[in-house]
Amino acid sequence: MRSLRVMLIVAAVAGLLCAGQAVLASNCTLTYANFGQAFLGKYCNTCHASTLSGGQRRGAPAGLDFDTPELAAKHAVGIMTRTAVKKNMPPAWAAPQPTDDERTKVQTWVSCEYPR
């Protein structure tokens, strides 16, 4: 059951990336510098920063960090999957929450800057 769910998520992400590349290829204006860094700083790096440890991470796994361009690139598809596809990050208890428009922009940013 779990493997089927994983396969469906992978297929959905792959489909979004392929569709996104076709639609967005000529309209790729979002980058880490002009969007991703601020988004991650506002919604993710309060838990997912390499400078945090233990309880400061509020449950974020050690090593799952997004506070540099290299780390954001390494985890880009996962960031997109959790924020724009599954919409389960940030967790429901976290405030503030991204708007639907911001979640769509994450998909656009990742699809453009980190094409697969």
C-alpha positions as CSV (number, residue, x, y, z in Angstrom):
1,M,0.0,0.0,0.0
2,R,2.8,2.4,1.0
3,S,4.8,1.6,-2.2
4,L,1.7,2.3,-4.3
5,R,1.2,5.6,-2.6
6,V,4.9,6.5,-3.2
7,M,4.6,5.5,-6.9
8,L,1.6,7.7,-7.3
9,I,3.3,10.7,-5.7
10,V,6.4,10.2,-7.9
11,A,4.2,10.0,-11.0
12,A,2.3,13.1,-9.9
13,V,5.5,15.0,-9.4
14,A,7.0,13.8,-12.7
15,G,3.8,14.8,-14.4
16,L,3.9,18.3,-12.8
17,L,7.5,18.7,-13.7
18,C,6.9,17.7,-17.4
19,A,3.8,19.8,-17.7
20,G,5.4,22.6,-15.9
21,Q,8.5,22.6,-18.1
22,A,6.3,22.7,-21.3
23,V,4.1,25.5,-20.0
24,L,6.7,27.4,-18.1
25,A,9.8,27.1,-20.2
26,S,9.3,30.5,-21.7
27,N,8.0,32.1,-18.5
28,C,10.6,31.1,-15.9
29,T,11.2,34.1,-13.8
30,L,11.2,32.6,-10.3
31,T,14.6,31.7,-8.9
32,Y,16.1,30.9,-5.6
33,A,17.4,34.4,-5.4
34,N,14.1,36.2,-6.1
35,F,11.6,33.8,-4.6
36,G,12.9,30.5,-3.1
37,Q,15.2,32.1,-0.5
38,A,12.5,34.3,1.0
39,F,9.8,31.5,0.8
40,L,12.1,29.0,2.5
41,G,13.1,31.6,5.1
42,K,9.5,32.5,6.0
43,Y,8.0,29.0,6.0
44,C,10.7,26.3,6.2
45,N,14.0,27.4,7.8
46,T,12.5,27.9,11.3
47,C,12.8,24.1,11.5
48,H,14.9,23.1,8.4
49,A,18.1,25.1,8.9
50,S,21.6,23.7,9.3
51,T,22.2,26.0,12.3
52,L,19.4,24.3,14.3
53,S,19.7,21.1,16.4
54,G,17.6,19.0,18.7
55,G,14.4,20.6,19.9
56,Q,15.0,23.7,17.9
57,R,14.2,21.7,14.8
58,R,10.7,21.0,16.1
59,G,10.6,17.5,14.6
60,A,12.5,18.2,11.3
61,P,14.9,15.4,10.6
62,A,18.6,16.3,11.1
63,G,20.2,16.9,7.7
64,L,17.0,17.9,6.0
65,D,18.0,21.6,5.6
66,F,17.1,24.2,3.0
67,D,19.0,27.3,4.2
68,T,21.6,27.5,1.4
69,P,21.1,27.5,-2.4
70,E,22.9,24.1,-2.6
71,L,20.7,22.5,0.1
72,A,17.5,23.9,-1.6
73,A,18.6,22.4,-4.9
74,K,19.4,19.1,-3.3
75,H,15.8,18.9,-1.8
76,A,13.9,20.9,-4.4
77,V,11.6,18.1,-5.6
78,G,10.8,17.1,-2.0
79,I,10.1,20.8,-1.2
80,M,7.8,21.0,-4.1
81,T,6.1,17.7,-3.4
82,R,5.4,18.5,0.3
83,T,4.4,22.2,-0.2
84,A,2.7,22.3,-3.6
85,V,1.4,18.7,-4.3
86,K,0.7,17.1,-0.9
87,K,0.3,20.5,0.8
88,N,1.4,19.0,4.2
89,M,4.3,21.3,4.8
90,P,4.6,23.4,6.7
91,P,2.7,21.3,9.2
92,A,-0.8,22.4,10.1
93,W,0.3,23.7,13.5
94,A,2.9,26.0,12.0
95,A,2.1,29.7,11.4
96,P,2.1,31.4,9.1
97,Q,1.0,29.1,6.3
98,P,1.7,29.7,2.6
99,T,-1.1,30.9,0.4
100,D,-2.3,28.8,-2.5
101,D,-0.6,31.3,-4.8
102,E,2.7,30.9,-3.0
103,R,2.4,27.1,-3.2
104,T,1.8,27.4,-6.9
105,K,4.9,29.6,-7.2
106,V,7.0,26.9,-5.4
107,Q,6.0,24.5,-8.2
108,T,6.9,27.0,-10.9
109,W,10.2,27.9,-9.2
110,V,11.3,24.2,-8.8
111,S,10.1,23.3,-12.3
112,C,12.0,26.1,-13.8
113,E,15.2,26.3,-11.8
114,Y,15.7,22.5,-11.2
115,P,14.3,20.8,-14.3
116,R,14.6,17.0,-14.3
